[in-house]
């Protein structure tokens, strides 16, 4: 390779940053785990239970911090689900505050007779565990903590969905799954099938040669070894599950070597230019740079630094540089800088270069493009909310009114008549033997007035001698019926109670009627009765049944902003998961230009659908094929648009288009149009086509939320 060729390659080079010492092993101290774990236990009559609960008790370190609220944030919450022909949540994430409390519950379950059922529907158990995790994430409850499901069973059967298919979906959402086969023998069909349920290398047998406790401790430690979003964890061989405690990140910017080094040191705690102690790490680095960047890569900086004629590896601030070991390789020069260069024969070699070249470099940051998040500004919640508060003598009301007063941001607009339409009306119903409408939607005109009213109710204390929840719900329904204006504002009934009693109608049936009319019902159990907790789950909308805790205010704020994030016309538009994006299937075909014009002419800012990642692509394909008549669409336009040889994502009129990020995928041509096409092998891939083809398409728009008010017109 001549100098001219080298300079051309240098200008597409990359620098990699890593956040920990090279070849650092994952931590293994089980006393310092910080996870959210759901234990899923088959308790059917045919389940082989020997040693299950003893194993679970032994897998946690004796000094592990169970529950939240510890001074050291490295704590683990544990929930428990049992299943047979139905699934039962024995304990949620907030149940156990100590290892002692957890062990007591495990001993209690161990002493409990197994179910009489012979049906071990694994899919129900996995779904219940996933729902617990989804609810916690929706409430923004310890979202930075890794989630792990540990499944114990000796059976493989299901009611609604194949466990391996369901488990794949769960794992793809970022949740790890470990399985333990408790049956006899090692070659049974169930033991084999469980390998497709759990993560690679996290499927065990109670009769394994290695002690099962040791295997599970290794699985929990491995689950606790992960990289934040945007980083790639060092794994060798690639896709082997053999993980190291090293994270490599990529941002794609041009910089001099010295400045690139500074960027790595400042971008993350313990950050430094990437090391390559052997060819395996070199291959991994090149794979990350090639697959996580926005440009085609032929070379990149590594962390080799020359000092006084000797080569050293860069290290985090405050740590000494590491001398280059001859076994890692050698550099022909004694000064300057070094880049990894890929040559025409496919080899990648260290190549001395001048440090004066301004080269692209990599930083540990999140993916540069992602779907819009829902707005979460509590000052601009715009809902119609009815507070239904039990004020009977049986009500456990500690901190209820304080929690409600703190839900709204200090600049919230309560009532109507504001210039900014993002306001919330709040009605209040109290109940005991009968219900009292303390305030309807016309009464409270400001946040100050709302807080004054709540203080007065708190000071008034309890009343009556019974707690009839149905009476409170009937009064709430009367308010909803009377005030049927503000159709574009979502309706919420927020219940605070510690009991489930009624005199005329079952509360869950009354709530079901509300929910069928688009009302979201939230319950807050202020007591600790497990039966009441289960009953209130039947009253609440899915994922909106909560327990009173020190985090109630934050939980309810997240719940309300989640509800406030919606698609205005839900008969036509569908929200993309938990994101602030709404999708529309017009059900018609058109050329690319016609599809583009259609999405722009919907009366709201719209564009052809984006697909920033594989997950969105799968969602789009499934959504497009969710047709009542059963017809299948195998090809459709996405929003990729070529301008001057560069690909961009379509955006609403007046907003700049978004460049295609390499992490999203690549196109083999530089012009024309792109369609998602499903091939005979089942794969769906971007395919260059003529823009004159007539294809189906999807439109996309910003969801209504605290950042984006949607008028009903």
Secondary structure as GFF3:
##gff-version 3
##sequence-region A 1 713
A	DSSP	alpha_helix	3	10	.	.	.	ID=ss1
A	DSSP	beta_strand	17	18	.	.	.	ID=ss2
A	DSSP	three_ten_helix	30	32	.	.	.	ID=ss3
A	DSSP	beta_strand	35	42	.	.	.	ID=ss4
A	DSSP	alpha_helix	52	59	.	.	.	ID=ss5
A	DSSP	beta_strand	77	83	.	.	.	ID=ss6
A	DSSP	beta_strand	87	91	.	.	.	ID=ss7
A	DSSP	alpha_helix	99	111	.	.	.	ID=ss8
A	DSSP	alpha_helix	122	138	.	.	.	ID=ss9
A	DSSP	beta_strand	146	153	.	.	.	ID=ss10
A	DSSP	alpha_helix	163	172	.	.	.	ID=ss11
A	DSSP	beta_strand	176	181	.	.	.	ID=ss12
A	DSSP	alpha_helix	189	194	.	.	.	ID=ss13
A	DSSP	beta_strand	203	205	.	.	.	ID=ss14
A	DSSP	alpha_helix	212	223	.	.	.	ID=ss15
A	DSSP	beta_strand	231	235	.	.	.	ID=ss16
A	DSSP	beta_strand	243	249	.	.	.	ID=ss17
A	DSSP	beta_strand	253	255	.	.	.	ID=ss18
A	DSSP	alpha_helix	257	267	.	.	.	ID=ss19
A	DSSP	beta_strand	272	273	.	.	.	ID=ss20
A	DSSP	alpha_helix	279	292	.	.	.	ID=ss21
A	DSSP	beta_strand	299	301	.	.	.	ID=ss22
A	DSSP	beta_strand	304	307	.	.	.	ID=ss23
A	DSSP	beta_strand	310	313	.	.	.	ID=ss24
A	DSSP	beta_strand	322	323	.	.	.	ID=ss25
A	DSSP	beta_strand	337	342	.	.	.	ID=ss26
A	DSSP	beta_strand	348	353	.	.	.	ID=ss27
A	DSSP	beta_strand	359	361	.	.	.	ID=ss28
A	DSSP	three_ten_helix	378	380	.	.	.	ID=ss29
A	DSSP	beta_strand	383	390	.	.	.	ID=ss30
A	DSSP	alpha_helix	400	405	.	.	.	ID=ss31
A	DSSP	beta_strand	425	431	.	.	.	ID=ss32
A	DSSP	beta_strand	435	439	.	.	.	ID=ss33
A	DSSP	alpha_helix	447	460	.	.	.	ID=ss34
A	DSSP	alpha_helix	469	482	.	.	.	ID=ss35
A	DSSP	beta_strand	490	497	.	.	.	ID=ss36
A	DSSP	alpha_helix	507	516	.	.	.	ID=ss37
A	DSSP	beta_strand	520	525	.	.	.	ID=ss38
A	DSSP	alpha_helix	530	539	.	.	.	ID=ss39
A	DSSP	beta_strand	545	547	.	.	.	ID=ss40
A	DSSP	alpha_helix	552	564	.	.	.	ID=ss41
A	DSSP	beta_strand	573	575	.	.	.	ID=ss42
A	DSSP	beta_strand	581	590	.	.	.	ID=ss43
A	DSSP	alpha_helix	592	600	.	.	.	ID=ss44
A	DSSP	beta_strand	606	608	.	.	.	ID=ss45
A	DSSP	alpha_helix	614	624	.	.	.	ID=ss46
A	DSSP	beta_strand	635	643	.	.	.	ID=ss47
A	DSSP	beta_strand	646	649	.	.	.	ID=ss48
A	DSSP	beta_strand	658	659	.	.	.	ID=ss49
A	DSSP	beta_strand	673	678	.	.	.	ID=ss50
A	DSSP	beta_strand	684	689	.	.	.	ID=ss51
A	DSSP	beta_strand	695	702	.	.	.	ID=ss52
###
